[in-house]
C-alpha cells in the first residue's frame, strides 16, 4: 500500500491524515485548527507496519490517532494532582480546626467542600488522556470503491425523528431529509426513515413535496459538488467557494434552483391551510369520527393518523400505524438524467446520476392505556420496521432539526466501523453537536464546547464518548443486545434468545443477516400483503409486551435521557465507541437561544441523568466490562445535579451582610483565605491549560462556568426534586419538548434571545441575585453609617468580591430577564448600581431612625467559604 502522505519532516506525520480527511486539504487542516501544534501522532508504529506489509489482508488502516504532546499533557496531569493534594490538605485542615461562629453552618460547608472536591476530581480524571481520531476517507474509497464506479460499502439505514410540525418546524425536518438524500454515499446502499410520532398529514404531504423537490436538488448537488447539502443553509450564505467542474453552468443552475426552492417552501407553508380546506371541501364526516370532521388526503381517502379536528381513533396518542415507501429502492446501475427542457427538467442533468435513495414514512400505532415511551419508543419501531425492509447492519440517527453539513460524514463514520484493528468492537460513532443561529457570544452556552471539545476527547481515550442522542452511527446488532466480539466466545451466536425480540419470525430471522457488517447489497423491498401485515404487526403498541425492548434491546425506556443511558448500556456490555470530529462539521442543527427554553432543556438532561444514577443503570453497579475510568466518567455525568444542594447554600450566604456583628465561617481566618486563594488560582490555571489542548477560547470556558452556576440555582435543584418525587412513587416533573427556532419570518435575527418567558424555574435564580444585590447594598450602607477602618475594609473586600463574582456568573441570566433591554448591557449595570444605592439609602435611613435604640456595632462580615467550592467546581 502506498501511503497517502508525503514522507520527511517532523510534521509529516501530522499532515498525512489531515490531507486524507477530506478532498479539500485546506479545510481538513481545520480539524485541529489552532491546536494542531499541541497534538502528535500516536499510531506511527502501526502505520509503518501497514506501509511495509500493505495492510493486513490487504486492508489499510482507516483512521489516525493523535495524543496531546507529552510536555503539555504531563503539565496538565501534574497541575490536577497538585490541586488534588491542596484540596485534601485543605479539607484535613478544616476537620482539624472545627472553629466557627456557627457550627451548624461549618458542618454544611465542610460537607459541601468535600462534595465539590470529589465531583471536581471525578470530572477531571476522564480528561487526563485526551485522544483525537481522524478518519482517512481516501483510504476507505481505496478499499471499498470499485473501478466501474460501484462500491462495496455496507448498507446503511438513516433514522429521522419528529413529533410536531409546529414546535419542530417542518422546514427543518425536510431540509434534514434533503441533506440525507443528497449525501455522498452510494445511492443504492442506504435508506431513510422518517418517524412521525404525531401521525400528522402535514408531515406526510410535506414528505411528498420533498421527494418531488429532491429530484432537482440531489442531482444539482452531485453536478456541482455543493456543500452543505441542506438548501436552507446553502442558500442562506450569499458567497461560497465553487467546488465543481462546470462554473459556466453554475450561475444559471444556482439561480433556477433557488427559485425552485422558494416555491418549494411556499408549498410547504401552504399545506397548513390547504389540508383543512381540502378536508372542508369534501363536506362529509367519517362515521367513526364521533361527529368530528375527517382529515382527507390528496387522493381522496381519509387520513388514518391524527386529524385536524381530533376524533376517536384519530388524535395524538390514539391513531393507527402508517407506513408508506415514498421513494422506492433504486437500481444498482447509474441512471443519467435528461438535458434541460421546459417540459421535463429545468436543468441539464444529462451527465448526472439522478437516482434517489429509498425514503420511507413511518408513524407507529398509538392507543390509550399504553406508555409509548416518546422518542425511544419511536426509534425502536424504526429499528424493527427497517429490519423488515432494508435491514442495514449500520444505523445513523438524527433529530429533525439536524442536517448533514459535510457530505462525507457517512464515509467518515464507516472508517471507524470498518477499520481492521478494532472496528468490529465499536458499537457507535458519535459526532459532536454543532449549531447554526446561536448568538455570537453564545450567551447560554448552547455550543457546550467544554463538553464536546474537552470531556468527549478525554472519554475517547478510554472506552469512547457517550451517546448524545443525534448524529450517531450504530451497529445494529449492538442495539439488539449482542455482546462485542472481544467478549463473545467463538461458539456463541449473536441470536441466543429469540423470545426477547417478540413474536415476529420475519424480524427474528433478519437478525443474523444484520450481523454481517460486510453486507453491501440491499435486499429487494416487497410490500405485498404478507409483508404489509408483518410491518403493521411490529408497529403495534402490544408488540413489545413480554419482550426486552426498552431494556436489553433497542433504546432504553423509562428515562428522560434515553440517549445517555442507551450509550451506557452498550459500554457496560463491553462495546466501545469512537468520537469523530470533522471540518466542516459533519452535522449542524438549531439550539434554543431563549433562556427559558434553554433551561427547560437542561432540566430534562439533568433530571434524566440523576434518574440514571439512582436506577438499575447506575455506573457504580456495572460489571467488569466497563473500563474503570469510563465508570468514573459516567458517575460524574449522572450525579452532578446533587451539587446544587450545596451551591444554593453558598449563594445565600451573603445574607450575613444584612445582620449585625462579625461572622466567620472558619477560624483562623487568614489561613483559611490562604487555602482559598491557592485552590481558586490552581483551578483557573488548570482551566487555561485545558482550553489550550482542546482548542477553545476564554469565552467558551467562561460561558461554561456561568451557565453551570445559573443551572445550579434553579435547574439542578428542580431535577433533584424530580428524582425525589419519582422515588416516592409520584409522577415527578413533566419534561417539555424543546421548541426549535422558527426557520423564517419577519422577526429580526436572534429575536427569541430577547423574549421573556416567565416560569417557576426562574424564581430561585432571581432570589439569589436579589440576595447578593441586597448584600452589597447593605455593606455600602454600613460603611456610610458606621465608617470602616483599614482592617474592616480588607475583611469586607473578600466578601464583596464573592458577591460581585456571583453577580458576574449570573450576568447572562440577568440579561435574559430584562428582555429587549438586554440589547444594551449598560442598562443592566445601571440597574444594579441604582439598586445598590437604593438599598444603601434604605439601610442608612433605618439606622438613623433606630439610632437611639441600637448599640454601636462593628462591620458584619460574611465568609467567602463558598468561593472555594464554587470557583473550584468545573463542569
C-alpha positions in Angstrom: 0.0 0.0 0.0 1.3 3.5 -0.9 1.0 6.0 1.9 -1.3 8.9 1.1 1.1 11.3 2.7 4.5 12.6 1.7 7.3 11.5 4.0 10.0 13.6 5.6 10.0 16.4 8.0 8.9 16.5 11.6 5.3 17.5 10.8 4.7 14.9 8.1 3.1 12.5 10.4 0.6 15.2 11.5 -0.2 16.4 8.0 -0.8 12.9 6.4 -4.3 12.2 7.9 -5.3 15.8 7.7 -4.9 15.7 4.0 -6.7 12.4 3.9 -9.7 13.5 5.9 -11.3 15.4 3.1 -10.8 16.1 -0.6 -10.3 19.7 0.4 -6.9 19.6 2.2 -7.1 23.2 3.4 -10.4 22.6 5.0 -9.2 19.3 6.6 -6.4 21.1 8.4 -9.1 22.9 10.5 -9.9 19.6 12.2 -7.1 20.6 14.5 -7.1 24.3 13.8 -5.0 26.4 16.2 -4.4 23.5 18.5 -2.5 21.4 15.8 0.9 22.2 17.3 -0.2 20.6 20.6 -1.1 17.2 19.1 1.2 14.4 17.8 0.6 11.0 16.1 0.2 8.1 18.5 0.0 5.3 15.9 3.2 5.7 13.9 4.3 2.1 14.5 1.0 0.7 13.3 1.2 3.0 10.2 4.7 2.0 9.5 3.8 -1.7 9.7 0.9 -1.2 7.5 3.1 0.5 4.9 5.6 -2.4 4.9 3.1 -5.2 4.5 0.5 -3.4 2.6 -2.1 -3.8 5.3 -3.3 -7.0 6.9 -5.4 -8.9 4.4 -4.8 -6.0 2.0 -6.9 -3.7 4.2 -5.4 -0.3 5.1 -5.8 1.5 8.4 -8.8 3.8 8.1 -8.2 6.3 10.8 -5.3 8.0 12.6 -4.9 8.5 16.3 -3.3 11.6 18.0 -2.4 12.5 21.6 -1.6 15.7 23.3 2.2 16.4 23.4 3.9 14.9 26.3 5.1 18.1 27.9 1.7 19.7 27.8 -0.4 16.7 28.9 2.1 15.9 31.7 1.9 19.5 32.9 -1.9 19.2 32.8 -1.8 16.0 34.9 0.7 17.4 37.3 -1.5 20.5 37.9 -4.5 18.3 38.6 -2.5 16.2 41.0 -1.2 19.3 42.8 -4.7 20.7 43.1 -6.0 17.4 44.4 -3.3 17.5 47.0 -4.2 21.1 48.0 -7.9 20.1 48.3 -7.0 17.1 50.5 -4.7 19.2 52.8 -7.3 22.0 53.0 -10.1 19.5 53.9 -7.9 17.9 56.6 -7.0 21.3 58.0 -10.7 22.2 58.3 -11.5 19.0 60.0 -8.7 19.6 62.5 -9.9 23.2 63.2 -13.7 23.0 63.9 -13.9 26.6 64.8 -16.7 28.9 63.5 -19.2 31.4 64.7 -21.9 29.0 63.6 -21.0 25.3 63.8 -24.1 24.1 62.0 -23.0 26.2 59.0 -19.5 25.0 59.4 -20.6 21.4 59.1 -22.6 22.2 55.9 -19.6 24.0 54.4 -17.2 21.1 55.2 -19.5 18.5 53.7 -20.0 20.9 50.7 -16.3 21.3 50.3 -15.8 17.6 50.4 -18.5 17.0 47.8 -17.2 19.7 45.5 -13.7 18.3 45.7 -14.9 14.8 44.9 -17.0 15.9 42.0 -14.2 18.1 40.6 -11.8 15.1 40.7 -14.3 12.8 39.1 -14.8 15.4 36.4 -11.0 15.8 35.7 -9.9 12.2 35.8 -11.5 11.1 32.5 -9.8 14.0 30.7 -6.2 13.0 31.6 -5.7 11.1 28.4 -7.4 13.1 25.6 -7.4 11.4 22.2 -8.3 12.6 18.7 -9.1 10.1 15.9 -9.2 11.3 12.3 -10.8 9.2 9.5 -8.8 8.7 6.3 -11.6 8.8 3.8 -9.4 8.4 0.7 -8.2 5.0 2.1 -11.8 4.0 2.7 -12.5 4.8 -1.0 -9.4 2.8 -2.0 -10.7 -0.2 -0.1 -14.4 -0.2 -1.0 -14.9 1.8 -4.2 -14.8 -0.3 -7.4 -13.1 0.8 -10.8 -16.5 0.7 -12.6 -18.0 3.3 -10.2 -19.7 0.9 -7.9 -18.9 0.3 -4.2 -18.7 -2.4 -1.7 -19.5 -0.1 1.3 -22.0 -1.6 3.7 -25.7 -0.9 3.6 -26.9 1.9 6.0 -30.3 2.9 7.5 -30.9 6.5 8.5 -33.5 7.4 11.1 -35.1 10.9 11.5 -37.5 11.5 14.4 -40.1 14.2 14.7 -43.3 14.8 16.5 -44.9 18.2 16.0 -44.7 20.2 12.7 -45.1 23.5 14.6 -42.8 23.0 17.7 -40.3 21.3 15.4 -40.7 23.4 12.2 -41.4 21.3 9.2 -38.9 23.2 7.1 -36.1 22.0 9.4 -37.2 18.4 9.1 -37.5 18.5 5.3 -34.1 20.2 5.0 -32.6 17.4 7.1 -34.1 14.8 4.7 -32.9 16.6 1.6 -29.4 16.7 3.0 -29.5 13.0 3.6 -30.9 12.2 0.2 -28.0 14.2 -1.4 -25.1 12.9 0.8 -22.0 11.4 -0.7 -22.8 7.7 -0.1 -23.7 5.1 -2.8 -27.3 5.8 -3.5 -28.4 2.2 -3.6 -26.9 1.4 -0.3 -28.9 3.5 2.2 -32.5 4.1 3.1 -34.0 7.0 5.1 -36.9 6.5 7.5 -38.9 9.5 8.8 -40.7 8.7 12.1 -43.7 11.0 12.5 -44.7 10.3 16.1 -47.6 12.7 15.9 -49.2 11.0 12.9 -49.7 14.3 11.1 -50.8 14.6 7.5 -48.7 17.8 7.3 -45.5 15.6 7.6 -46.8 13.1 5.1 -47.7 15.7 2.5 -44.6 17.6 3.3 -42.6 14.5 2.5 -44.4 14.1 -0.8 -43.3 17.7 -1.7 -39.8 17.0 -0.5 -39.5 13.9 -2.6 -40.5 15.9 -5.7 -38.1 18.7 -5.0 -35.3 16.2 -4.3 -35.5 15.2 -7.9 -33.9 18.6 -8.7 -31.9 19.2 -5.6 -30.0 15.9 -5.4 -28.7 15.9 -9.0 -27.8 19.6 -8.6 -25.7 18.8 -5.6 -23.9 15.9 -7.4 -23.4 18.0 -10.5 -21.8 21.0 -8.8 -20.4 19.3 -5.6 -22.2 21.8 -3.4 -21.7 22.0 0.4 -23.7 21.9 2.6 -26.5 19.9 1.0 -29.3 21.3 3.1 -30.8 24.0 0.8 -31.9 26.4 3.7 -28.3 26.5 4.9 -26.8 26.5 1.4 -28.8 29.4 0.1 -28.6 31.3 3.4 -25.0 32.3 2.6 -24.5 34.6 -0.4 -21.0 33.7 -1.3 -19.4 30.2 -1.2 -16.4 28.9 -2.9 -17.3 26.8 -6.0 -16.0 23.2 -5.8 -17.5 21.8 -9.0 -16.2 21.4 -12.6 -18.8 23.4 -14.5 -18.6 27.0 -13.5 -20.1 28.1 -16.8 -23.4 26.4 -15.9 -23.4 27.0 -12.2 -24.8 30.5 -12.1 -27.8 29.7 -14.2 -28.4 26.4 -12.3 -28.0 28.1 -9.0 -30.5 30.8 -9.8 -33.0 28.4 -11.1 -32.7 26.1 -8.1 -33.0 29.0 -5.7 -36.3 29.9 -7.4 -37.5 26.3 -7.2 -36.6 26.1 -3.5 -38.6 29.3 -2.7 -41.5 27.7 -4.5 -41.0 24.5 -2.5 -41.1 26.5 0.8 -44.2 28.2 -0.3 -45.9 24.8 -1.0 -44.8 23.6 2.4 -46.3 26.7 4.1 -49.5 26.3 2.1 -50.1 22.8 3.5 -51.1 24.4 6.8 -54.2 25.9 5.1 -54.5 23.5 2.1 -55.2 20.4 4.2 -58.0 22.0 6.3 -59.5 23.5 3.1 -59.3 20.1 1.3 -61.0 18.3 4.2 -63.7 21.0 4.4 -64.4 20.7 0.7 -65.2 17.0 1.0 -68.2 18.0 3.1 -68.8 14.8 4.8 -67.9 13.2 8.2 -66.4 9.9 9.0 -68.8 7.6 10.8 -66.0 6.6 13.1 -65.1 10.1 13.9 -67.8 10.7 16.6 -69.1 13.7 14.8 -65.7 15.2 14.1 -64.7 16.3 10.7 -62.3 13.9 9.0 -58.9 15.0 7.5 -58.6 13.9 3.9 -55.6 13.0 1.8 -54.9 14.3 -1.7 -56.0 11.0 -3.2 -59.5 11.4 -1.7 -59.1 8.9 1.2 -59.3 9.6 4.9 -56.0 10.1 6.7 -55.6 7.2 9.2 -53.4 9.3 11.5 -54.2 12.4 13.6 -57.0 14.6 12.3 -57.0 18.4 12.3 -60.2 18.1 14.4 -59.3 15.2 16.7 -61.8 12.3 16.9 -61.8 8.9 18.4 -59.0 6.8 16.8 -57.6 10.0 15.1 -56.0 12.0 17.8 -52.5 12.3 19.3 -51.9 9.2 21.3 -54.7 7.3 19.5 -54.3 6.5 15.9 -53.4 3.6 13.5 -49.9 2.8 12.4 -48.9 4.1 9.0 -46.0 3.1 6.7 -45.5 4.3 3.1 -42.5 4.0 0.8 -42.2 7.5 -0.7 -39.2 6.7 -2.9 -38.5 3.1 -3.9 -35.2 1.4 -3.7 -33.1 2.4 -6.7 -31.3 0.1 -9.1 -27.6 -0.6 -8.7 -26.8 0.9 -12.1 -26.4 4.7 -12.6 -29.3 6.4 -14.3 -28.5 9.6 -16.2 -30.9 12.4 -16.4 -32.2 14.4 -19.3 -31.0 17.6 -20.9 -32.5 20.9 -19.9 -36.1 21.4 -21.2 -39.1 23.3 -20.2 -41.2 20.2 -20.2 -39.2 17.7 -18.1 -36.1 19.1 -16.5 -35.3 22.8 -15.9 -31.6 21.9 -15.5 -29.2 19.8 -17.7 -28.7 16.5 -15.9 -27.7 14.5 -18.9 -24.3 13.6 -17.4 -25.6 13.3 -13.8 -26.9 10.2 -11.9 -30.4 11.2 -10.9 -31.2 8.2 -8.8 -32.6 8.9 -5.3 -32.2 6.7 -2.3 -35.1 4.9 -0.6 -37.3 7.1 1.5 -40.0 5.7 3.9 -42.6 7.4 6.1 -43.4 5.7 9.4 -45.9 6.6 12.1 -46.3 3.9 14.7 -49.7 2.9 16.2 -50.7 4.7 19.4 -53.6 3.7 21.6 -54.8 4.9 25.0 -53.6 3.0 28.0 -50.1 2.4 26.6 -46.9 4.2 27.6 -45.5 5.0 24.2 -42.0 5.9 25.6 -41.6 9.0 23.5 -38.5 9.2 21.3 -37.1 5.9 22.5 -40.3 4.1 21.6 -40.4 5.7 18.1 -36.7 4.7 17.5 -37.4 1.1 18.4 -40.3 0.9 16.0 -38.0 2.3 13.3 -35.5 -0.3 14.2 -38.0 -3.1 13.6 -39.6 -1.6 10.5 -36.2 -1.0 8.9 -35.2 -4.6 9.7 -38.1 -5.9 7.6 -37.3 -3.6 4.7 -33.6 -2.7 4.2 -32.1 -4.4 7.3 -28.8 -2.5 7.1 -26.0 -3.6 9.5 -25.4 0.1 10.5 -27.9 2.8 11.5 -27.4 6.5 11.9 -30.0 8.7 13.7 -30.8 12.4 13.7 -33.0 14.8 15.4 -35.3 16.5 12.9 -33.5 19.9 13.3 -30.1 18.5 12.3 -28.8 18.2 8.8 -25.7 16.9 7.1 -23.3 19.7 6.9 -20.5 17.7 5.4 -21.4 15.2 2.7 -18.5 12.9 3.7 -20.0 12.3 7.2 -21.3 8.8 6.5 -18.0 7.7 5.0 -16.1 9.2 7.9 -18.1 7.1 10.4 -17.5 4.0 8.3 -13.8 4.5 8.7 -14.1 3.6 12.4 -16.7 0.8 11.9 -14.7 -1.0 9.2 -11.2 -0.4 10.5 -9.4 -3.8 10.8 -7.8 -3.0 14.2 -10.8 -2.9 16.5 -13.7 -1.8 14.3 -15.9 -4.8 15.0 -15.9 -3.9 18.7 -17.2 -0.4 18.0 -20.9 0.0 18.9 -21.4 3.6 17.8 -19.5 6.6 16.3 -20.5 9.9 17.9 -20.1 13.2 16.2 -20.1 16.5 18.1 -23.2 18.7 18.0 -22.7 22.0 16.2 -25.3 24.6 15.9 -26.4 27.4 13.5 -28.0 30.7 14.5 -26.6 30.8 18.0 -26.0 34.4 19.1 -22.3 35.4 18.5 -21.5 35.5 22.2 -23.3 32.2 22.9 -25.0 33.7 25.9 -26.5 30.5 27.2 -23.6 28.1 26.3 -25.5 26.3 23.6 -22.3 25.2 21.8 -21.2 23.4 25.0 -17.7 23.4 23.8 -16.2 22.3 27.1 -18.1 19.1 26.8 -17.8 18.4 23.1 -14.2 19.5 22.7 -12.6 18.6 26.1 -14.7 16.0 28.0 -15.5 13.9 24.9 -11.9 13.8 23.8 -11.0 12.6 27.2 -13.6 9.8 27.1 -12.3 9.0 23.6 -9.1 8.0 25.2 -10.8 5.5 27.5 -13.8 3.4 26.2 -15.3 6.1 24.0 -17.7 9.1 24.1 -21.2 8.9 25.5 -24.2 8.9 23.1 -25.8 12.3 22.9 -29.0 11.4 21.0 -28.3 12.6 17.5 -25.5 12.4 14.9 -24.6 8.9 15.9 -23.9 5.8 13.8 -24.8 2.5 15.4 -24.0 -1.2 14.8 -27.5 -2.8 14.6 -26.6 -5.9 16.5 -25.2 -3.9 19.3 -28.6 -2.3 19.7 -30.1 -5.8 19.7 -28.1 -6.6 22.9 -25.4 -8.7 21.4 -22.0 -8.9 23.1 -19.0 -7.4 21.3 -16.6 -9.9 19.7 -13.9 -9.4 22.3 -16.3 -10.6 25.0 -18.2 -13.2 22.9 -16.9 -16.8 22.7 -16.5 -18.1 19.2 -19.2 -20.7 19.6 -21.8 -18.2 20.8 -24.2 -16.8 18.2 -25.5 -13.3 18.1 -29.0 -14.6 18.4 -29.2 -16.5 21.7 -32.7 -15.9 23.0 -35.2 -15.1 20.2 -38.1 -14.6 22.5 -36.8 -11.3 23.8 -37.4 -9.7 20.4 -41.1 -10.5 20.1 -43.2 -12.9 18.0 -42.3 -11.7 14.5 -40.3 -14.6 12.9 -39.5 -12.4 10.0 -37.9 -9.9 12.3 -36.1 -12.6 14.2 -34.8 -14.2 11.0 -33.4 -10.8 10.0 -31.1 -10.5 13.0 -28.3 -12.9 11.8 -28.3 -11.2 8.4 -27.8 -7.8 10.1 -24.8 -9.2 11.9 -22.9 -9.3 8.7 -21.1 -5.9 8.6 -19.7 -6.7 5.1 -23.2 -6.9 3.6 -23.2 -4.4 0.7 -26.3 -5.3 -1.2 -29.7 -4.2 0.0 -32.4 -6.8 -0.2 -35.2 -6.1 -2.7 -38.1 -4.4 -0.9 -41.5 -6.0 -1.3 -44.7 -4.6 0.1 -47.1 -7.4 -0.8 -49.9 -8.3 1.6 -47.9 -10.6 3.9 -45.1 -8.1 4.2 -47.5 -5.2 4.9 -49.2 -7.3 7.6 -45.9 -8.1 9.2 -44.9 -4.4 9.2 -48.2 -3.4 10.8 -47.6 -6.0 13.5 -44.2 -4.8 14.6 -45.6 -1.2 14.8 -48.4 -2.1 17.2 -48.5 -1.0 20.8 -48.8 -4.5 22.1 -45.9 -6.0 20.2 -43.3 -5.2 22.9 -45.4 -6.8 25.7 -43.4 -9.6 27.3 -40.2 -8.7 25.5 -36.9 -7.0 26.4 -37.5 -4.0 24.1 -36.6 -0.9 26.0 -34.3 -2.8 28.5 -31.8 -5.1 26.9 -32.9 -4.5 23.3 -33.0 -1.2 21.4 -33.2 2.2 23.0 -33.8 2.2 26.8 -37.2 3.2 28.2 -38.4 5.0 31.3 -35.6 7.5 31.3 -35.8 11.2 30.3 -32.3 10.9 28.8 -32.8 7.7 26.7 -29.7 8.6 24.7 -27.1 8.7 27.6 -28.5 5.5 29.2 -28.6 3.6 25.9 -24.9 4.5 25.3 -24.1 3.5 28.8 -25.8 0.1 28.4 -23.6 -0.5 25.3 -20.4 0.4 27.2 -21.5 -1.7 30.1 -21.8 -4.7 27.8 -18.2 -4.2 26.7 -18.6 -2.3 23.5 -16.6 0.8 22.8 -17.4 4.0 20.9 -15.4 6.4 18.8 -15.5 10.2 18.5 -15.3 11.8 15.1 -14.8 15.5 14.5 -14.6 16.8 11.0 -14.2 20.1 9.2 -16.6 21.3 8.0 -18.6 19.9 10.9 -20.4 16.7 9.9 -23.8 17.8 11.2 -25.4 21.1 12.2 -28.7 21.9 13.9 -30.6 24.5 15.8 -30.4 25.3 19.5 -32.8 27.1 21.9 -31.5 30.6 22.3 -34.4 31.6 24.5 -33.3 31.5 28.1 -36.4 29.7 29.5 -36.4 27.1 26.7 -32.7 26.5 27.2 -33.2 26.0 31.0 -36.0 23.5 30.4 -33.7 21.6 28.0 -31.0 21.4 30.8 -33.7 20.4 33.2 -34.6 17.4 31.1 -30.9 16.4 30.7 -30.0 16.9 34.4 -33.2 15.2 35.7 -32.7 12.3 33.3 -29.0 12.0 34.3 -29.9 11.8 38.0 -32.6 9.2 37.2 -29.9 7.0 35.7 -27.7 7.3 38.8 -30.5 6.0 41.0 -31.6 3.3 38.6 -30.5 -0.2 37.7 -28.2 1.5 35.2 -26.1 3.2 38.0 -22.5 3.3 36.8 -21.3 2.1 40.2 -23.2 -1.2 39.7 -21.8 -2.0 36.3 -19.7 -5.1 35.8 -16.1 -5.6 34.9 -16.6 -4.9 31.2 -16.9 -1.2 31.9 -13.5 0.4 32.0 -12.7 1.9 35.4 -12.1 5.4 34.1 -15.3 5.1 32.0 -17.2 4.2 35.2 -15.8 7.4 36.7 -16.8 9.5 33.8 -20.4 8.1 33.8 -20.6 8.6 37.6 -19.8 12.2 37.2 -22.2 12.6 34.3 -25.1 11.2 36.3 -24.8 12.6 39.8 -23.6 16.2 39.1 -27.0 17.8 39.8 -26.7 16.8 43.5 -24.0 19.6 43.8 -26.8 22.1 43.6 -27.8 21.5 47.2 -24.6 23.0 48.4 -24.3 25.6 45.7 -27.6 27.1 46.7 -26.4 27.3 50.4 -23.3 29.1 49.4 -25.2 31.5 47.1 -27.4 32.5 50.0 -24.6 33.2 52.5 -24.4 36.9 51.5 -27.5 37.3 53.8 -24.9 37.6 56.6 -24.2 41.1 55.4 -27.6 42.2 56.5 -27.1 41.2 60.1 -25.0 43.0 62.7 -21.8 41.8 64.2 -18.8 39.9 62.9 -19.2 36.5 61.5 -16.5 33.9 60.4 -17.4 30.6 58.9 -13.9 29.3 59.6 -11.2 30.3 62.0 -8.3 31.1 61.9 -9.4 33.3 59.1 -6.1 34.3 57.4 -5.1 30.6 57.0 -8.5 29.9 55.6 -8.1 32.7 53.0 -4.7 31.4 52.0 -6.1 27.9 51.2 -9.0 29.5 49.3 -6.7 31.5 47.1 -4.4 28.5 46.4 -7.3 26.3 45.3 -9.0 29.0 43.2 -5.8 30.0 41.4 -4.9 26.4 40.7 -8.3 25.8 39.3 -8.0 28.7 36.9 -4.5 27.6 35.8 -5.8 24.1 35.0 -8.6 25.6 33.0 -6.2 27.7 31.0 -4.1 24.6 30.1 -7.3 22.7 29.2 -8.5 25.2 26.8 -5.1 25.2 25.1 -5.1 21.5 24.2 -8.8 21.5 23.5 -8.5 24.5 21.1 -11.1 26.6 23.0 -11.4 30.2 23.8 -11.6 32.0 27.1 -15.2 32.9 26.2 -16.1 29.2 25.8 -14.6 28.4 29.2 -16.3 31.4 30.9 -19.7 30.7 29.4 -19.5 27.2 30.6 -18.8 28.4 34.2 -21.6 31.0 34.0 -24.3 28.6 32.8 -23.3 25.9 35.3 -23.8 28.5 38.1 -27.2 29.6 36.6 -28.4 26.0 36.4 -27.1 25.1 39.8 -29.5 27.5 41.4 -32.8 26.7 39.6 -32.5 23.8 37.2 -30.5 21.3 39.2 -32.5 21.6 42.4 -35.6 21.0 40.4 -34.0 17.9 38.9 -33.2 16.7 42.4 -36.8 17.3 43.4 -38.0 15.4 40.3 -35.9 12.3 41.4 -37.2 12.6 45.0 -40.8 12.6 43.8 -40.1 9.6 41.5 -38.5 7.7 44.3 -41.7 8.3 46.4 -43.8 6.8 43.7 -45.1 10.1 42.5 -45.1 11.3 38.9 -42.3 13.8 39.1 -41.8 16.6 36.7 -43.1 16.7 33.1 -40.2 17.5 30.8 -41.4 19.6 27.9 -40.2 19.2 24.4 -37.6 21.8 23.5 -39.2 24.2 21.0 -37.0 24.9 18.0 -36.3 28.3 16.5 -38.6 29.5 13.7 -37.0 28.9 10.3 -38.3 32.0 8.6 -40.4 35.0 9.4 -40.4 38.7 9.6 -38.8 38.8 13.1 -35.3 40.1 13.5 -32.5 37.6 13.8 -32.0 36.3 17.4 -35.3 37.8 18.4 -36.0 34.8 20.6 -32.9 35.8 22.6 -34.8 38.8 24.0 -38.2 37.1 24.6 -39.0 36.8 28.3 -40.9 33.6 29.1 -41.7 33.6 32.8 -41.6 30.2 34.5 -41.2 29.0 38.1 -37.8 27.7 37.1 -36.5 31.3 37.1 -37.5 32.1 40.7 -34.6 30.6 42.6 -32.0 32.3 40.5 -33.8 35.6 40.8 -33.8 35.1 44.6 -30.0 34.5 44.6 -29.4 37.7 42.5 -31.7 39.7 44.8 -29.8 38.4 47.9 -26.4 39.4 46.6 -27.7 42.8 45.4 -29.1 43.4 48.9 -25.9 42.2 50.5 -23.8 44.7 48.5 -26.2 47.5 49.2 -26.3 46.7 52.9 -22.5 46.7 53.0 -22.4 50.1 51.4 -25.0 51.3 53.9 -22.9 50.0 56.8 -19.8 51.8 55.6 -21.7 55.1 55.3 -23.4 54.6 58.7 -20.6 53.4 60.8 -17.4 54.1 58.9 -14.8 51.4 58.2 -11.3 51.0 59.5 -8.5 49.8 57.2 -8.8 46.3 58.7 -12.5 46.3 58.2 -12.0 47.3 54.5 -9.7 44.4 54.0 -12.1 41.9 55.6 -15.1 43.4 53.7 -13.3 43.1 50.3 -13.2 39.3 50.4 -17.0 39.2 51.0 -17.8 41.8 48.4 -15.6 40.1 45.8 -17.7 37.0 46.3 -20.9 38.9 45.9 -19.6 40.6 42.7 -18.4 37.2 41.4 -21.8 35.7 41.9 -23.5 38.5 40.0 -20.9 38.2 37.2 -21.8 34.5 37.0 -25.5 35.4 36.7 -24.9 38.1 34.1 -26.4 36.1 31.2 -29.4 35.3 33.2 -29.9 38.9 34.3 -29.7 40.0 30.6 -32.4 37.4 29.7 -34.7 38.6 32.5 -34.7 42.2 31.3 -35.7 41.1 27.8 -35.2 43.6 25.0 -33.3 45.9 27.3 -30.6 43.2 27.2 -29.5 44.5 23.9 -27.9 47.4 25.8 -25.9 45.8 28.6 -25.1 49.1 30.2 -28.8 49.3 31.2 -28.2 46.2 33.4 -25.2 47.8 35.1 -27.2 51.0 35.7 -30.0 48.9 37.3 -27.5 47.2 39.6 -25.9 50.5 40.6 -29.3 52.0 41.3 -30.4 49.0 43.3 -27.2 49.2 45.4 -27.7 52.9 46.0 -31.4 52.4 46.9 -30.7 49.6 49.4 -27.8 51.5 51.0 -30.1 54.6 51.3 -32.8 52.4 53.0 -30.2 50.9 55.3 -28.9 54.3 56.3 -32.4 55.7 56.9 -33.4 52.7 59.0 -30.3 53.0 61.1 -30.8 56.7 61.5 -34.4 56.2 62.7 -33.3 53.5 65.2 -30.0 55.1 66.2 -31.3 55.8 69.7 -32.3 52.2 70.3 -29.3 50.4 68.7 -25.9 49.9 70.2 -22.8 50.6 68.1 -21.8 47.5 66.2 -18.9 46.6 64.1 -19.0 45.6 60.5 -20.9 42.4 59.8 -18.7 40.1 57.8 -19.5 37.2 55.7 -17.1 34.4 54.9 -16.0 33.6 51.4 -16.1 29.9 52.2 -18.4 29.2 49.3 -15.9 30.7 47.0 -13.6 27.8 47.5 -16.1 25.2 46.3 -17.9 27.3 43.7 -14.8 28.6 41.9 -13.2 25.2 42.0 -16.1 23.3 40.6 -15.8 23.0 36.8 -18.2 21.1 34.6 
